Amino acid sequence: MGERFYCSLTPFSDEELSQALQPYPHAFQDGNCGLFPTREVTVIGAPGREGKTRATFSLAVAYVLGIKVAGLSPQPDRSVLIYSAEDDRRQYAALAVAHRSRLGKADAAAVRDRIIVPDLMQPGMEVFAKLVTLVDRQPIPSTAVEGVIAGLQTRMDDPNPPGLIIFETASTLSQAGEDNVALSVLVEALRKVARALDVAVVIVHHTSQQAAANLSELAISTSDIRGATSLVFNSRQACLLVNLGSEEDPHPDSDARTVLRRMAAPGKSERVTVLVPLDSSKGMDPAPVFFTWHHTECGPALSVTPVPAQIAGARWRKLRQMVLAARADSRKTAKDEVTTGKVTQVVGLVARLEKGGRQPTVRAVSTEAGRGANWAAPYLALAVDAGDLRCVEEQVPRTRGMTTVYRSVDPSAGDA
């Protein structure tokens, strides 16, 4: 054993150094930027019932049809395997029908022929339902791992061999729970599949309930993915899927998700979802991927959505800064509009008091508005600055000395 290790102690070869100059391969790629590194595991986290299956199926459609995703090109002439212990084959068939209804004949045929979903719920396939099992209370890879590798190796010489495998979901593919040891074994099993077949592997998992509290600010991170840290730390890319709402079922206007939806899909009323790459170790983080939901007779179908030029290519940290800045500008505009309205209001109240023969002091204007004694002061000052009112010193009954009174610039101003 020691001799075997000794024999491995060799310098880098010229071939290895030359290969190291090439960008690490990904399922979707543009130079050093990529989504889903090959021979590695990527984790996608999302809350339950937020469209994880539909979004990953949409990515599978883009992969087999050669559709760019956030500027990244898919590997050509490959197929996708979706390995699900959560949803049955019939549900995926419905997704395929929904997508095919929006495609031409040739593309519809490619979706049918090159997105493969084994039926793990068919009698005799029970052994494949779990990739991690328990033996003497210890998690170990199940026999399904070697079975998957052996079965797929016979397909690697096909005209369109598998290039991407999507596993759903981490919690249903393991008997061992979600502690560090169990998730480490799961990731190692998935990595074994990825490296034996030279494919990209994606594992889908849920986010924690606590993570939902930060979504209105889009304050998301890899720690939002449920379970122990080993799932994220042992993978080579981590992404989160976020529902940005729709015009029919929107988040509040002040919610950062609404701001991002309107930036990414201006003028569109449909629901929008975004896949946010947060952590990549095999290349540069790609820009977020946006999906638009389309209604079909067979249910929703998601399509990858190009974004406006001003945010195209922006990676997540930069894009979130742009969202928060846009929201701050929107809030300032709204505040300015409210202030302008109140300035207009006090100008009208001054005219009303003058018409009634009363002196428009701060207290008098505030009282006329039904507010506290000093409410009108800042708006009267703004009106004077704008030239809509003039400020004079007058003797006011029952007060000592001179008091500031506000007078209309246009004495003929009407009632408020």
CORURHU-V975343 format. One record per pair of residues at least 6 apart in sequence whose ideal C-beta (glycine too) atoms are under 6 Angstrom apart, sorted by the first residue. I is the first residue (numbers start at 1). GAP is how many residues later the second one is. D is the distance in Angstrom with one decimal. If there is no record, write none. Layout:
BEGIN
i=[I;I]
gap=[GAP;GAP]
d=[D;D]
END
This chain:
BEGIN
i=[23;23;24;24;25;26;26;26;26;27;27;27;28;28;28;28;29;30;30;32;32;33;33;33;34;35;35;36;36;36;37;37;38;39;39;40;40;41;41;41;41;41;42;42;43;43;43;43;43;44;44;45;45;45;45;46;46;47;48;50;51;52;52;53;54;55;55;55;55;56;57;58;58;60;60;61;61;62;62;63;63;63;64;64;65;65;66;69;69;70;70;70;72;75;77;78;78;79;79;79;80;80;81;81;81;82;82;83;84;85;85;85;85;86;86;86;88;89;89;92;94;94;96;97;98;98;98;98;99;99;100;100;101;102;114;120;120;127;128;130;130;131;131;131;131;131;132;132;132;132;132;133;133;134;134;139;139;139;139;141;145;148;149;149;152;152;155;162;163;164;165;165;166;167;168;169;169;170;170;174;176;178;179;180;180;183;183;183;183;184;184;187;190;190;193;194;205;206;207;207;207;208;211;216;217;218;218;220;222;222;222;222;225;232;236;236;237;238;238;239;239;240;241;242;243;244;244;244;244;244;245;245;246;246;247;250;251;251;256;259;259;259;260;261;263;264;264;265;270;270;271;272;273;274;274;275;276;276;277;277;285;287;287;287;288;290;290;291;292;292;293;293;294;342;343;343;343;346;346;346;346;346;347;347;348;349;349;349;349;350;350;350;351;351;352;352;353;353;359;359;360;360;361;361;362;362;363;365;366;366;366;380;383;384;389;390;390;391;392;392;393;394;396]
gap=[8;9;258;259;13;8;9;10;11;9;137;173;7;41;44;46;43;41;42;251;252;250;251;253;249;37;251;6;164;166;199;245;162;155;156;154;196;146;149;150;160;194;160;195;160;162;188;192;195;160;195;160;162;180;195;6;195;160;158;193;222;152;189;34;248;186;218;236;247;110;38;233;244;20;55;38;50;7;242;11;17;101;46;50;42;45;8;220;235;216;217;219;214;88;83;82;85;35;81;83;35;84;35;81;84;35;84;84;84;35;44;87;88;82;83;86;33;28;30;25;204;205;15;201;198;200;201;203;12;202;8;11;195;199;46;8;9;17;16;12;45;11;13;14;42;58;7;42;44;53;54;9;42;41;42;37;42;43;46;48;44;45;44;47;10;45;6;37;36;36;34;36;36;36;36;35;36;33;35;12;6;49;49;48;50;44;45;47;48;46;50;47;11;13;8;7;20;20;17;18;19;18;13;39;39;38;102;20;10;16;56;57;7;6;45;46;43;40;41;36;38;36;34;32;30;13;16;17;28;30;6;12;24;25;22;8;6;7;67;64;67;68;63;11;48;26;43;7;22;23;22;20;18;14;16;14;12;40;8;9;30;26;27;28;28;15;17;11;11;13;7;9;7;37;36;39;40;19;30;33;34;37;36;41;68;16;19;20;67;10;56;58;57;62;63;64;7;11;37;46;45;46;42;44;14;15;10;11;7;9;10;26;6;7;17;17;19;15;13;15;9;11;7]
d=[5.6;4.7;4.3;5.5;4.6;2.7;5.8;5.6;5.1;3.8;4.7;4.1;4.1;4.9;3.7;5.2;5.5;5.5;4.9;5.0;5.3;5.7;4.4;5.1;4.5;5.6;5.0;5.0;4.1;5.9;5.2;4.0;4.7;5.0;4.9;5.9;3.9;5.5;4.8;5.4;5.0;4.5;4.8;4.1;5.3;6.0;5.8;4.6;5.1;5.0;4.9;5.4;4.7;3.7;5.1;4.6;3.7;5.3;5.8;4.9;5.6;5.3;6.0;5.9;5.1;5.6;5.9;5.7;5.8;5.1;4.7;5.8;3.9;4.1;5.1;5.3;5.7;5.4;5.2;4.5;5.6;5.6;5.4;4.2;5.5;6.0;5.9;5.3;5.4;5.4;4.5;4.8;5.8;4.9;5.3;6.0;3.1;4.0;4.7;5.3;5.1;4.8;5.0;5.0;4.6;4.7;4.9;4.9;4.2;5.5;5.0;4.2;5.2;5.0;5.2;4.6;5.2;5.3;4.1;4.4;5.8;6.0;5.8;4.4;4.6;4.1;5.1;4.0;5.7;4.9;4.0;5.6;4.9;5.9;5.4;5.2;5.4;5.8;4.5;5.2;5.3;5.7;5.5;5.8;4.8;5.0;5.2;3.9;5.1;5.2;5.0;4.3;5.1;5.3;5.6;3.5;6.0;4.5;4.4;4.2;4.8;5.9;5.9;4.6;6.0;5.5;5.9;5.7;5.6;5.0;5.6;5.1;4.7;4.8;4.7;4.9;5.7;5.5;4.0;5.2;3.6;3.4;5.2;4.1;4.4;5.9;5.3;4.6;4.3;4.5;5.9;4.2;5.0;5.8;6.0;4.2;5.9;4.8;4.7;5.8;5.7;4.7;3.5;4.8;5.4;4.3;5.6;5.2;4.6;4.6;5.3;5.3;5.7;5.0;4.9;5.3;4.7;5.3;4.5;5.4;4.9;5.0;5.3;5.3;5.5;4.7;5.7;3.9;4.5;6.0;4.4;5.9;5.8;3.8;3.9;6.0;4.8;4.7;5.4;5.1;5.5;4.7;5.0;4.7;5.8;4.9;4.9;5.0;5.1;5.3;4.0;5.9;4.6;5.0;5.2;4.3;4.9;5.2;4.9;5.3;5.2;5.3;5.9;5.6;5.9;4.5;5.8;4.2;5.6;4.5;5.0;5.7;5.1;4.7;4.9;5.0;5.1;5.6;5.1;4.5;5.4;6.0;5.3;5.0;2.7;5.0;4.8;6.0;5.0;4.2;5.2;5.7;5.2;3.7;5.1;5.2;4.3;5.8;5.5;5.0;6.0;4.7;5.8;5.7;5.5;4.9;5.0;4.0;5.5;4.3;4.4;5.2;4.3;5.0;4.9;5.2;5.8;6.0;5.5;5.8;4.1;4.5;4.3]
END
